[in-house]
Amino acid sequence: MARWLRPLVGALLLLEGAAALSFLHHRYEELVQALFRVQSQCPYVTRIYSIGRSVEGRHLYVLEFSDYPGIHEPLEPEFKYVGNMHGNEVLGRELLLQLSEFLCEEYRRGNERITRLIHDTRIHIMPSMNPDGYEVAAKQGPDSNGYLTGRNNANGVDLNRNFPDLNTLMYYSREISGPNHHIPLPDNWKSQVEPETLAVIQWISSYNFVLSANLHGGAVVANYPYDKSQDQRFRSHRRTVNTPTPDDKLFQKLAKTYSYAHSWMHRGWNCGDYFADGITNGASWYSLSKGMQDFNYLYTNCFEITLELSCNKFPPEEDLERQWMANREALVAFIEEVHQGIKGMVSDENNNGIAGAVISVQGISHDITSGEMGDYFRLLLPGTYTVTASAEGYQPLTVTTTVGPAAPSLRIEDLCSFRPPAHGIVPWQRCGSPPQENSRESAPSLCAYQHDSEHSTHRLLAGGKSS
């Protein structure tokens, strides 16, 4: 267990004099006011935008934290939190408002850890994906709220059962050796999803998210993919079966990062249930079809887990401060996990970024792709990996790299126009001349510049365009 506990150096070490936060339930208008208040207090590192509207016309607001809000910086990963997907599961909504105020306040105070996090990460926080359902639940309040009152959206649809079913397509694709990532959407998918679901799908298609969590209530456990078991007979008979992704060990580590940073999730016994280490494979708990976390993994580059945070779906206000203190470190520590693994640029001979290049890791049958600017991010556990970058019209490049315990990076580029290495990087071999247009020459020999430090290995590789 100790190996999952974060070292004292990584603890938040909060200032005693931090401004008091309002531990209250926020209706829609109050939520909007709270978001804009944070934005006004930290205008240079925040931005508010809406990804769309709910059935009843309420905005689905997102608060962004970044040193350059509104701009994707190459090699800076994108992270998101989504709360209140089920309208009556409200703790996540309030925690994300608290987190927003906290990040702003600590940044203003010069907290080194928070400043580094905001400067090195683009953080997107959506407190409520289902504001219509919340208003239904809030009318009854925490004392008389029914277990399902307000769970669904205004059309009576469970949003966590409303995403296109890519699991079934993936299981079939696996049998015929088809694609293992970015599974295509069915032709008629838009007619089958709700406005809130459509907005989220368009959102995650527009940003190259790397890591995410969606916040729920009704249990206390960190749940990771897959949520849907391959054998549907198990679900129909209420049986369960562990259904791991190709990144199962990584997902377990991500889930443990949250559970062990949480005050009591890791203990296992909560709400009458027991989950070892406070984590569970989703399908091992119960099989769920058309869920959001599986969709993120199968349709985008994003690795998402589901955080069940309270036995009481609508806890009373007097319990909110205790819940915030229990989750505060975990919420920050989980964001930091977006920097674990490899990242880099994929470029052509003119140093133009190549979007959609496929990054494959030997032994893990789940690929990711580079973003619009050619940068990519691949979450990995510490270890040594053989990584291949490939793009249509270019010869693939393969390299062996070591991932250390703290933010290593791997950069794959075409560097055939030689440039002097950066400070501290020792030239190992120079590039050959790039092949002429329409030439049948093979790609130039690989060149690399490497810099080894205590925690990271950097490598730059060159490859040529194929004939």
C-alpha positions as CSV (number, residue, x, y, z in Angstrom):
1,M,0.0,0.0,0.0
2,A,2.8,2.4,0.8
3,R,4.0,2.5,-2.7
4,W,0.8,4.2,-3.8
5,L,1.0,6.9,-1.1
6,R,2.3,10.1,-2.5
7,P,5.6,11.4,-0.9
8,L,5.3,14.3,1.5
9,V,7.1,16.5,-1.0
10,G,4.1,16.2,-3.3
11,A,1.5,17.2,-0.7
12,L,-0.3,20.4,-1.1
13,L,1.0,22.0,2.1
14,L,-1.8,24.6,2.0
15,L,-1.5,28.0,3.5
16,E,-3.4,28.3,6.7
17,G,-4.7,31.8,5.8
18,A,-6.5,30.6,2.6
19,A,-9.7,32.5,1.9
20,A,-12.9,30.8,3.2
21,L,-14.9,29.0,0.5
22,S,-18.7,28.9,0.4
23,F,-19.8,25.4,1.2
24,L,-23.2,25.7,-0.2
25,H,-25.3,24.0,-2.9
26,H,-25.3,26.1,-6.0
27,R,-28.3,26.4,-8.3
28,Y,-27.7,27.1,-12.0
29,E,-27.6,30.9,-11.6
30,E,-25.4,30.7,-8.6
31,L,-23.1,28.2,-10.4
32,V,-22.7,30.6,-13.3
33,Q,-22.0,33.5,-10.9
34,A,-19.4,31.4,-9.1
35,L,-17.6,30.6,-12.3
36,F,-17.5,34.2,-13.5
37,R,-16.3,35.3,-10.1
38,V,-13.3,33.0,-10.4
39,Q,-12.7,34.2,-13.9
40,S,-12.7,37.8,-12.7
41,Q,-10.3,37.0,-9.9
42,C,-7.8,35.3,-12.1
43,P,-8.4,36.8,-15.6
44,Y,-5.0,36.1,-17.0
45,V,-5.1,32.3,-16.4
46,T,-8.7,31.5,-16.9
47,R,-11.4,31.5,-19.6
48,I,-15.1,30.6,-19.6
49,Y,-16.7,29.0,-22.6
50,S,-19.9,27.1,-23.3
51,I,-19.8,23.8,-25.3
52,G,-23.6,24.0,-26.0
53,R,-26.9,24.0,-24.2
54,S,-29.1,21.5,-22.3
55,V,-32.6,20.5,-23.4
56,E,-34.0,23.4,-21.5
57,G,-31.5,25.9,-22.8
58,R,-29.0,26.1,-20.0
59,H,-25.4,26.6,-21.0
60,L,-22.9,23.8,-20.4
61,Y,-20.1,26.0,-19.1
62,V,-16.4,25.1,-18.9
63,L,-13.8,27.0,-16.9
64,E,-10.3,26.7,-18.4
65,F,-7.1,27.3,-16.5
66,S,-3.9,27.9,-18.5
67,D,-1.1,30.4,-18.7
68,Y,-2.4,31.1,-22.2
69,P,-6.2,30.5,-21.9
70,G,-7.9,29.8,-25.2
71,I,-4.7,28.6,-26.9
72,H,-3.3,25.1,-27.2
73,E,0.4,25.2,-26.6
74,P,2.4,22.5,-28.4
75,L,3.5,19.7,-26.0
76,E,1.2,21.0,-23.2
77,P,-1.4,18.3,-22.4
78,E,-5.2,18.9,-22.1
79,F,-7.0,17.7,-19.0
80,K,-10.7,17.7,-18.1
81,Y,-13.1,17.1,-15.2
82,V,-16.8,16.6,-15.8
83,G,-19.3,16.8,-12.9
84,N,-23.0,16.3,-12.4
85,M,-23.6,14.0,-15.4
86,H,-26.4,12.6,-13.3
87,G,-28.4,15.6,-12.1
88,N,-29.0,14.2,-8.6
89,E,-25.4,13.3,-8.0
90,V,-24.3,16.7,-6.8
91,L,-21.1,16.4,-4.8
92,G,-18.9,16.4,-7.9
93,R,-20.5,19.7,-9.0
94,E,-19.7,21.4,-5.7
95,L,-16.2,19.9,-5.6
96,L,-15.4,21.3,-9.0
97,L,-16.5,24.7,-8.0
98,Q,-14.4,24.5,-4.9
99,L,-11.4,23.3,-7.0
100,S,-11.9,26.2,-9.4
101,E,-11.8,28.7,-6.5
102,F,-8.9,26.9,-4.9
103,L,-6.7,26.8,-8.1
104,C,-7.3,30.6,-8.6
105,E,-6.6,31.5,-4.9
106,E,-3.5,29.4,-4.7
107,Y,-2.2,30.7,-8.0
108,R,-2.6,34.2,-6.7
109,R,-0.8,33.3,-3.6
110,G,2.2,31.9,-5.5
111,N,1.7,28.3,-4.5
112,E,4.6,26.7,-6.5
113,R,2.8,23.4,-7.1
114,I,-0.4,25.0,-8.4
115,T,1.5,27.6,-10.5
116,R,3.5,24.9,-12.1
117,L,0.4,22.8,-12.8
118,I,-1.4,25.8,-14.5
119,H,1.6,26.8,-16.5
120,D,2.3,23.2,-17.7
121,T,-1.3,21.9,-18.2
122,R,-4.4,23.2,-19.9
123,I,-7.2,22.3,-17.4
124,H,-10.9,22.3,-18.4
125,I,-13.5,22.1,-15.6
126,M,-17.2,21.4,-16.4
127,P,-19.1,21.5,-13.1
128,S,-22.4,20.3,-14.6
129,M,-23.1,18.3,-17.7
130,N,-26.8,18.0,-16.7
131,P,-28.0,21.3,-15.3
132,D,-31.6,20.5,-16.0
133,G,-31.6,17.3,-14.0
134,Y,-29.9,19.2,-11.1
135,E,-32.7,21.7,-10.9
136,V,-35.2,18.9,-10.6
137,A,-33.2,17.3,-7.8
138,A,-32.5,20.6,-6.1
139,K,-36.2,21.5,-5.8
140,Q,-36.6,18.5,-3.4
141,G,-33.2,19.1,-1.7
142,P,-31.0,16.7,0.2
143,D,-33.5,15.7,2.8
144,S,-36.4,14.5,0.6
145,N,-34.5,13.7,-2.6
146,G,-35.6,10.4,-4.2
147,Y,-32.8,8.1,-5.3
148,L,-33.5,8.7,-9.0
149,T,-35.1,12.1,-8.9
150,G,-33.3,14.4,-11.3
151,R,-30.9,11.7,-12.5
152,N,-31.8,12.0,-16.1
153,N,-31.9,15.0,-18.4
154,A,-35.1,16.9,-19.2
155,N,-36.0,14.3,-21.8
156,G,-35.8,11.5,-19.2
157,V,-32.6,10.1,-20.7
158,D,-29.7,8.8,-18.6
159,L,-26.7,10.6,-20.2
160,N,-24.3,7.9,-19.1
161,R,-26.2,5.4,-21.2
162,N,-26.5,7.7,-24.2
163,F,-23.1,7.6,-26.0
164,P,-22.7,5.6,-29.2
165,D,-21.9,1.9,-28.4
166,L,-18.3,1.7,-29.6
167,N,-17.5,-1.3,-27.3
168,T,-19.5,-3.7,-29.5
169,L,-17.8,-2.3,-32.6
170,M,-14.4,-2.6,-30.9
171,Y,-15.0,-6.2,-29.8
172,Y,-15.9,-7.1,-33.4
173,S,-13.0,-5.1,-34.8
174,R,-10.6,-7.0,-32.5
175,E,-11.8,-10.3,-33.9
176,I,-11.1,-9.2,-37.5
177,S,-7.8,-7.4,-36.6
178,G,-9.5,-4.0,-37.3
179,P,-8.6,-0.6,-35.7
180,N,-7.9,-0.6,-32.0
181,H,-8.4,3.1,-31.5
182,H,-10.6,6.0,-32.8
183,I,-13.4,3.6,-33.6
184,P,-15.7,5.3,-36.3
185,L,-19.1,6.5,-35.2
186,P,-22.2,4.8,-36.7
187,D,-23.8,6.8,-39.5
188,N,-26.9,7.7,-37.6
189,W,-25.3,8.5,-34.3
190,K,-26.5,12.1,-34.1
191,S,-30.2,11.1,-34.1
192,Q,-29.6,8.8,-31.2
193,V,-28.0,11.2,-28.7
194,E,-29.3,13.9,-26.4
195,P,-28.2,17.6,-26.8
196,E,-25.9,17.3,-23.8
197,T,-24.3,14.2,-25.2
198,L,-23.9,15.7,-28.6
199,A,-22.2,18.8,-27.1
200,V,-19.7,16.6,-25.1
201,I,-18.9,14.5,-28.2
202,Q,-18.2,17.6,-30.3
203,W,-16.2,19.0,-27.4
204,I,-13.9,16.1,-27.0
205,S,-13.5,15.9,-30.8
206,S,-12.3,19.5,-30.8
207,Y,-9.7,19.2,-28.0
208,N,-6.9,16.7,-27.8
209,F,-7.7,15.6,-24.2
210,V,-5.2,13.2,-22.7
211,L,-6.7,12.5,-19.2
212,S,-10.1,12.9,-17.7
213,A,-12.4,12.0,-14.8
214,N,-16.2,12.2,-14.5
215,L,-17.6,12.7,-11.0
216,H,-20.5,10.7,-9.7
217,G,-22.1,9.7,-6.4
218,G,-23.8,6.8,-4.7
219,A,-20.7,4.9,-3.9
220,V,-17.0,5.6,-3.0
221,V,-14.7,4.1,-5.5
222,A,-12.5,4.9,-8.5
223,N,-13.9,3.0,-11.5
224,Y,-11.9,2.4,-14.7
225,P,-12.7,0.9,-18.2
226,Y,-14.0,-1.1,-19.6
227,D,-17.5,-0.5,-18.2
228,K,-19.1,-2.9,-20.7
229,S,-18.3,-6.6,-20.7
230,Q,-17.9,-8.4,-24.0
231,D,-20.4,-11.2,-23.2
232,Q,-23.8,-9.5,-22.9
233,R,-25.2,-12.5,-21.2
234,F,-23.3,-11.6,-18.1
235,R,-25.1,-8.2,-18.0
236,S,-28.6,-9.6,-18.6
237,H,-28.2,-12.1,-15.7
238,R,-26.6,-9.5,-13.5
239,R,-23.4,-11.4,-13.4
240,T,-20.1,-9.5,-13.7
241,V,-16.8,-10.2,-15.3
242,N,-13.5,-8.3,-15.3
243,T,-13.1,-6.7,-18.7
244,P,-9.7,-5.0,-18.9
245,T,-8.5,-2.6,-21.6
246,P,-5.0,-3.0,-23.2
247,D,-4.0,-0.3,-20.7
248,D,-5.4,-2.1,-17.7
249,K,-2.3,-1.7,-15.4
250,L,-2.1,2.0,-16.3
251,F,-5.8,2.5,-15.5
252,Q,-5.3,0.8,-12.2
253,K,-2.5,3.1,-11.4
254,L,-4.5,6.2,-12.3
255,A,-7.4,5.0,-10.2
256,K,-5.1,4.3,-7.2
257,T,-3.6,7.7,-7.6
258,Y,-7.0,9.1,-6.7
259,S,-8.1,6.6,-4.2
260,Y,-4.9,6.8,-2.1
261,A,-4.8,10.6,-2.2
262,H,-8.4,10.6,-1.0
263,S,-9.0,10.5,2.8
264,W,-10.8,7.2,2.9
265,M,-11.6,5.8,-0.5
266,H,-8.5,3.5,-0.5
267,R,-9.7,1.7,2.7
268,G,-12.1,-0.3,0.5
269,W,-15.1,-0.5,2.8
270,N,-17.5,2.3,1.9
271,C,-21.3,2.5,1.6
272,G,-21.7,-1.2,2.5
273,D,-19.5,-2.3,-0.4
274,Y,-15.9,-3.4,-0.5
275,F,-13.5,-2.5,-3.3
276,A,-9.8,-3.5,-2.8
277,D,-7.7,-0.4,-2.8
278,G,-10.8,1.6,-3.4
279,I,-10.8,0.9,-7.2
280,T,-12.7,-1.4,-9.6
281,N,-12.9,-2.4,-13.2
282,G,-16.3,-1.1,-14.3
283,A,-17.6,-4.3,-15.9
284,S,-16.4,-6.2,-12.8
285,W,-18.7,-4.1,-10.7
286,Y,-21.6,-4.2,-13.2
287,S,-21.7,-4.0,-17.0
288,L,-22.8,-0.7,-18.5
289,S,-23.4,0.0,-22.1
290,K,-23.0,3.4,-23.9
291,G,-21.1,5.0,-21.1
292,M,-18.9,8.1,-21.3
293,Q,-15.6,6.7,-20.0
294,D,-15.4,3.8,-22.5
295,F,-16.4,6.2,-25.3
296,N,-13.5,8.5,-24.4
297,Y,-11.0,5.7,-24.6
298,L,-12.4,4.2,-27.9
299,Y,-13.1,7.4,-29.8
300,T,-10.4,9.8,-28.7
301,N,-6.9,9.9,-27.2
302,C,-8.4,10.5,-23.8
303,F,-8.1,8.1,-20.9
304,E,-11.0,8.6,-18.5
305,I,-12.0,7.1,-15.2
306,T,-15.3,7.5,-13.2
307,L,-15.0,8.7,-9.6
308,E,-17.9,7.7,-7.3
309,L,-17.4,10.1,-4.4
310,S,-20.1,9.8,-1.8
311,C,-22.6,7.3,-0.4
312,N,-25.2,10.1,-0.3
313,K,-25.9,11.4,-3.8
314,F,-27.2,14.7,-2.5
315,P,-25.2,15.3,0.7
316,P,-26.3,18.1,3.1
317,E,-24.5,21.4,3.0
318,E,-22.9,20.7,6.4
319,D,-21.1,17.7,4.9
320,L,-19.6,19.7,2.0
321,E,-16.5,21.0,3.7
322,R,-15.5,17.6,5.0
323,Q,-16.0,16.1,1.5
324,W,-13.8,18.9,0.0
325,M,-11.0,18.3,2.5
326,A,-11.2,14.5,1.7
327,N,-11.0,15.1,-2.1
328,R,-8.8,18.2,-2.4
329,E,-5.4,16.5,-2.7
330,A,-6.8,13.7,-4.8
331,L,-8.3,16.2,-7.3
332,V,-4.9,17.9,-7.8
333,A,-2.8,14.7,-7.8
334,F,-5.0,13.2,-10.5
335,I,-4.5,16.2,-12.8
336,E,-0.7,15.8,-12.3
337,E,-0.9,12.3,-13.8
338,V,-1.5,13.8,-17.2
339,H,2.3,14.4,-17.3
340,Q,3.3,10.7,-16.9
341,G,4.4,8.9,-20.0
342,I,5.8,10.2,-23.3
343,K,5.0,13.2,-25.5
344,G,6.5,14.7,-28.6
345,M,6.1,16.2,-32.1
346,V,5.7,14.5,-35.4
347,S,6.8,16.7,-38.2
348,D,7.7,16.6,-41.9
349,E,11.0,17.6,-43.6
350,N,9.9,21.2,-43.5
351,N,9.2,21.1,-39.8
352,N,5.4,21.2,-40.3
353,G,3.5,19.3,-37.7
354,I,1.7,16.1,-39.0
355,A,-1.8,15.7,-37.6
356,G,-3.3,12.2,-37.2
357,A,0.1,10.4,-37.1
358,V,-0.4,7.1,-35.2
359,I,1.7,6.4,-32.1
360,S,2.0,2.7,-31.4
361,V,3.5,1.1,-28.3
362,Q,4.7,-2.5,-28.8
363,G,2.8,-4.9,-26.6
364,I,-0.2,-2.5,-26.0
365,S,-2.9,-2.9,-28.6
366,H,-4.3,0.6,-28.3
367,D,-2.8,3.4,-30.3
368,I,-3.1,7.2,-30.0
369,T,-2.7,9.9,-32.7
370,S,-1.0,13.3,-32.9
371,G,-3.1,16.4,-32.6
372,E,-3.6,19.2,-35.1
373,M,-0.2,20.7,-34.5
374,G,1.6,17.4,-34.7
375,D,2.1,16.9,-30.9
376,Y,1.1,13.7,-29.2
377,F,0.8,12.5,-25.6
378,R,0.9,8.8,-24.6
379,L,0.3,7.9,-21.0
380,L,2.5,5.1,-19.8
381,L,3.8,3.5,-16.6
382,P,7.5,3.7,-15.9
383,G,9.4,1.2,-18.0
384,T,11.1,0.7,-21.3
385,Y,9.0,0.7,-24.5
386,T,9.4,0.3,-28.2
387,V,7.4,3.1,-29.8
388,T,6.5,3.6,-33.5
389,A,5.2,6.7,-35.2
390,S,3.6,6.3,-38.6
391,A,1.7,8.6,-41.0
392,E,0.3,8.1,-44.5
393,G,2.9,9.0,-47.1
394,Y,5.8,8.7,-44.6
395,Q,8.1,5.8,-43.6
396,P,7.4,4.8,-40.0
397,L,9.9,5.5,-37.2
398,T,10.6,3.2,-34.3
399,V,12.6,3.9,-31.2
400,T,13.1,2.4,-27.8
401,T,12.6,4.8,-24.9
402,T,12.6,4.6,-21.1
403,V,9.8,6.3,-19.1
404,G,11.0,7.5,-15.7
405,P,8.9,8.3,-12.7
406,A,8.5,12.0,-13.5
407,A,7.4,13.6,-16.7
408,P,9.7,12.1,-19.4
409,S,9.2,12.9,-23.0
410,L,9.9,11.4,-26.4
411,R,10.0,13.6,-29.5
412,I,9.7,12.0,-32.9
413,E,10.4,14.4,-35.8
414,D,11.9,14.7,-39.2
415,L,15.1,16.7,-38.6
416,C,16.8,16.3,-41.9
417,S,17.4,20.0,-42.1
418,F,20.1,20.0,-39.4
419,R,19.7,22.4,-36.6
420,P,22.2,22.9,-33.7
421,P,21.1,21.0,-30.7
422,A,19.7,22.8,-27.7
423,H,21.8,23.5,-24.7
424,G,22.7,20.3,-22.8
425,I,21.8,18.0,-25.7
426,V,24.8,16.1,-27.2
427,P,24.7,15.5,-31.0
428,W,24.9,11.7,-31.6
429,Q,24.7,11.5,-35.4
430,R,23.8,14.0,-38.2
431,C,21.0,13.6,-40.6
432,G,21.6,12.7,-44.2
433,S,20.2,14.8,-47.0
434,P,16.5,14.5,-47.5
435,P,15.3,12.6,-50.6
436,Q,14.4,14.7,-53.6
437,E,10.8,14.9,-54.7
438,N,9.6,11.9,-56.6
439,S,12.9,10.2,-55.7
440,R,13.0,6.4,-55.1
441,E,15.7,6.8,-52.5
442,S,15.0,5.2,-49.2
443,A,14.6,7.4,-46.1
444,P,17.7,9.0,-44.7
445,S,19.5,7.3,-41.9
446,L,18.1,7.9,-38.5
447,C,19.6,10.6,-36.4
448,A,19.2,11.3,-32.7
449,Y,20.0,13.9,-30.2
450,Q,19.6,12.5,-26.7
451,H,19.7,14.0,-23.2
452,D,19.6,11.8,-20.2
453,S,18.8,13.1,-16.8
454,E,17.7,11.6,-13.5
455,H,14.1,11.4,-14.4
456,S,13.8,11.6,-18.2
457,T,15.1,10.5,-21.6
458,H,14.6,12.8,-24.6
459,R,15.2,11.5,-28.1
460,L,14.7,13.1,-31.5
461,L,14.5,10.9,-34.5
462,A,14.5,11.7,-38.2
463,G,12.7,9.8,-41.0
464,G,12.0,10.5,-44.6
465,K,8.9,10.6,-46.8
466,S,8.2,7.4,-48.6
467,S,8.0,7.2,-52.3
